[in-house]
Amino acid sequence: MSSRPASRSRINQLNIASMVILLIILIFFVLKDTFPFQTQKWIYLILGILLIVVDLLRIKEVYKLGHRKLLLFRIVTTLIVTGFVGYWWYLHF
């Protein structure tokens, strides 16, 4: 009988962290009328930067594992997220 390992791999932890950040962004988007705009823009900016950092850590882990196609996909998605955060910065700051 096999059992599940006690700790998750680093890449799985980073994937879960990325999904949690995206879920928090979605929750703040749904509740956007409850916060003043000044608070909202800082929340979105901080969460966006945090998502970029997690994505960069995911790229580092995928590079170590040697998955070239997944590495290309991670780089493209990180560039898209960076573009959105940069555009948010440009519009609101």
C-alpha positions in Angstrom: 0.0 0.0 0.0 1.5 3.3 -1.0 1.0 6.5 0.8 1.3 10.1 -0.3 4.5 11.9 0.6 4.3 14.1 3.6 5.6 17.2 1.8 4.6 18.5 -1.6 7.2 19.3 -4.3 8.4 22.8 -4.7 6.7 23.2 -8.1 3.4 22.1 -6.7 3.7 24.6 -3.8 4.4 27.4 -6.2 1.4 26.3 -8.4 -0.9 26.4 -5.4 0.5 29.8 -4.3 -0.2 31.2 -7.8 -3.7 29.9 -7.8 -4.3 31.3 -4.3 -3.1 34.8 -5.4 -5.4 34.6 -8.5 -8.3 33.6 -6.3 -7.6 36.6 -3.9 -7.5 38.9 -7.0 -10.9 37.5 -8.1 -12.4 38.0 -4.6 -11.2 41.6 -4.5 -12.6 42.2 -7.9 -16.0 40.9 -6.8 -15.9 43.0 -3.7 -14.5 46.1 -5.5 -17.4 48.4 -4.4 -16.6 47.9 -0.7 -13.1 49.6 -0.9 -12.2 53.1 -1.9 -10.3 53.3 -5.2 -7.1 54.4 -3.6 -7.1 51.2 -1.6 -8.0 49.0 -4.5 -5.2 50.2 -6.7 -2.6 49.4 -4.1 -4.1 46.0 -3.4 -4.1 45.0 -7.1 -0.6 46.4 -7.5 0.8 44.4 -4.6 -1.0 41.2 -5.6 0.2 41.6 -9.2 3.8 42.1 -8.1 3.5 39.1 -5.8 2.1 37.0 -8.7 5.0 38.0 -10.9 7.5 37.0 -8.1 5.8 33.6 -7.8 5.8 33.1 -11.6 9.5 33.9 -11.7 10.1 31.3 -9.0 8.1 28.8 -11.0 10.2 29.6 -14.1 13.3 28.9 -12.0 12.0 25.5 -10.8 10.9 24.5 -14.3 14.3 25.5 -15.7 16.0 23.3 -13.1 13.8 20.3 -14.1 14.7 20.8 -17.7 11.1 21.0 -19.2 11.7 23.2 -22.2 8.1 23.5 -23.5 6.7 24.2 -20.1 9.5 26.7 -19.6 8.5 28.6 -22.7 4.8 28.5 -21.6 5.8 29.9 -18.1 7.8 32.7 -19.7 5.0 33.7 -22.0 2.4 33.7 -19.2 4.8 35.7 -17.0 5.2 38.3 -19.7 1.4 38.6 -20.1 1.0 39.1 -16.3 3.9 41.6 -16.3 2.2 43.5 -19.1 -1.1 43.6 -17.2 0.6 44.9 -14.1 2.6 47.4 -16.1 -0.5 48.6 -17.8 -2.3 48.9 -14.4 0.7 50.9 -13.1 0.6 53.2 -16.2 -3.1 53.9 -15.9 -3.4 54.5 -12.1 0.0 55.9 -10.9 
